Structure formats: structure tokens, C-alpha cells
Amino acid sequence: MAKFAPFDAADYLDNEETVAEYITAALEDPNPDVFLTAVRDVARARGMAQLAKDTGLGRESLYKALTPGAKPRYDTMLKLLHALGVKLSASPSVHEQLAALHREAQLLIGADACRRRTIQTLDPAGGQLTPV
């Protein structure tokens, strides 16, 4: 009977692009433990001892901060992410992006209706412009 090793995400977090995508996907989950677990996986992939050295935090403190259910301080997370080579950024949510597109479409529709109402044609008899 074949035996399989348990899946460990840390085995696949071997480049910056993969790490960034992994952290980004974790941030999209509303459960904060998913984010902590993802950061912990990246930390294990890079080496906890090196991360402790780079952040100035003890290894035990790192494990404690990245345990599901933990409430790490903001500055601790910034140190960790910086040491891991990850930069967080904010962007509009999909809902906000769709709302912005809807507003833009409404503006374009309104502009087109206004343009159609004010199209003018040349009156062949008097050479005057008259609205259509």
C-alpha cells in the first residue's frame, strides 16, 4: 500500500511570486487564522531561525504570533512581512470596482443621450443650425 506524505505548503513556497500570491489569497479569506497560517508557512519555508534574526524577535515569539487564534501586533506583522520580502497594499474591492464601472457607464449613457438631444443639422434654406 502506497503512503503519501502530508501536504505542506512550505514545500512549494520557493520564490517571491509564489509567496506573494499565497499571501494575497490568504488575505482574501475573512478568517484571520488563514492569513496567520499562510505567513507561518512562508516563515517555515524561509527558515524560522533566519526570520527571528532578521526581525529581532525570538523564535518562540514568532511561533506564538503565528499560531491560529493569536492576535499579533501590527508592528510585529510588519516586521515579519518586511523580513519575508512581502509588501501589503490596498486596492478597491471587486464590489467597489463594479460600482465604479457602473457609475462610469451611467455617465457615458447620460453623455450620449445629451449628445443625441443636441445634435444639430444645417437647415438648407436659411443656413441656420437647428436642434433635431
C-alpha atoms as one frame of an Amber mdcrd trajectory, in Angstrom:
protein
   0.000   0.000   0.000   1.383   3.403  -1.017   1.872   6.011   1.674   1.759
   9.704   0.968   3.419  12.481   2.878   1.012  15.089   4.213   0.733  18.232
   2.138   2.941  21.071   3.354   2.558  24.423   1.572   6.037  25.437   2.751
   7.487  22.895   0.302   6.151  24.967  -2.607   6.893  28.500  -1.419  10.229
  28.738  -3.170  10.057  32.095  -4.968   8.778  35.617  -4.321   5.948  35.457
  -6.845   4.519  32.279  -5.334   4.854  33.710  -1.830   3.097  36.930  -2.841
   0.217  35.029  -4.490  -0.116  32.754  -1.468  -0.256  35.676   0.993  -2.682
  37.562  -1.284  -5.021  34.569  -1.458  -4.878  34.221   2.338  -5.771  37.902
   2.778  -8.934  37.368   0.745 -10.263  34.902   3.321 -12.300  36.552   6.088
 -10.833  34.147   8.667  -7.701  35.812  10.159  -6.261  32.387  11.026  -5.880
  31.668   7.309  -3.584  34.693   6.992  -1.578  33.728  10.094  -1.187  30.191
   8.798  -0.031  31.450   5.403   2.573  33.750   6.949   3.693  30.878   9.176
   4.046  28.601   6.117   6.188  31.211   4.376   8.236  31.716   7.549   8.880
  27.959   7.778   9.830  27.849   4.102  12.374  30.629   4.637  13.589  29.325
   7.994  12.326  30.442  11.394  15.833  30.928  12.782  16.778  33.318   9.981
  13.453  35.128  10.273  13.951  35.559  14.018  17.358  37.061  13.322  16.033
  39.356  10.573  13.140  40.647  12.683  14.881  40.821  16.042  12.169  38.617
  17.530  12.666  35.322  19.330  11.701  32.077  17.603   9.185  31.300  20.330
   7.637  34.743  19.865   7.319  34.112  16.137   5.635  30.754  16.617   3.297
  32.266  19.196   2.421  35.253  16.958   1.653  32.980  14.012  -0.439  30.408
  15.860  -4.093  30.300  14.761  -6.142  32.370  17.187  -3.222  34.661  18.017
  -3.659  38.407  17.871  -0.207  39.627  16.815   0.578  43.318  16.999   0.537
  45.331  13.814   4.219  46.252  14.134   5.123  42.580  14.615   3.324  41.649
  11.389   5.008  44.491   9.513   8.434  43.292  10.696   7.609  39.743   9.657
   6.288  40.665   6.246   9.192  43.010   5.581  11.683  40.298   6.537   9.837
  37.851   4.264  10.054  40.300   1.354   6.298  40.848   1.197   4.666  44.237
   0.745   0.986  44.693   1.505  -1.102  47.152  -0.471  -4.733  48.155  -0.616
  -6.981  48.213  -3.664 -10.701  48.647  -4.159 -12.735  45.523  -3.561 -14.408
  43.870  -6.535 -17.709  45.332  -5.350 -16.250  48.841  -5.391 -14.674  48.275
  -8.802 -18.024  47.151 -10.207 -19.765  50.159  -8.636 -17.187  52.480 -10.232
 -17.718  50.844 -13.639 -21.476  51.214 -13.196 -21.094  54.936 -12.391 -18.841
  55.395 -15.421 -21.359  53.604 -17.653 -24.157  55.820 -16.333 -22.084  58.907
 -17.120 -21.390  57.658 -20.639 -25.052  56.805 -21.217 -26.059  60.245 -19.952
 -23.459  61.953 -22.135 -24.641  60.011 -25.178 -28.290  60.934 -24.538 -27.309
  64.567 -24.109 -25.268  64.451 -27.319 -28.206  62.979 -29.245 -30.543  65.722
 -27.974 -28.203  68.480 -29.062 -27.183  67.181 -32.468 -27.738  69.953 -34.892
 -28.260  69.839 -38.618 -27.770  72.515 -41.178 -31.070  73.994 -42.412 -30.642
  74.061 -46.195 -32.988  77.025 -46.633 -31.512  79.569 -44.300 -28.110  78.177
 -43.375 -29.094  78.211 -39.697 -28.294  75.451 -37.198 -31.416  73.973 -35.675
 -31.650  71.313 -32.977 -33.031  67.930 -34.042
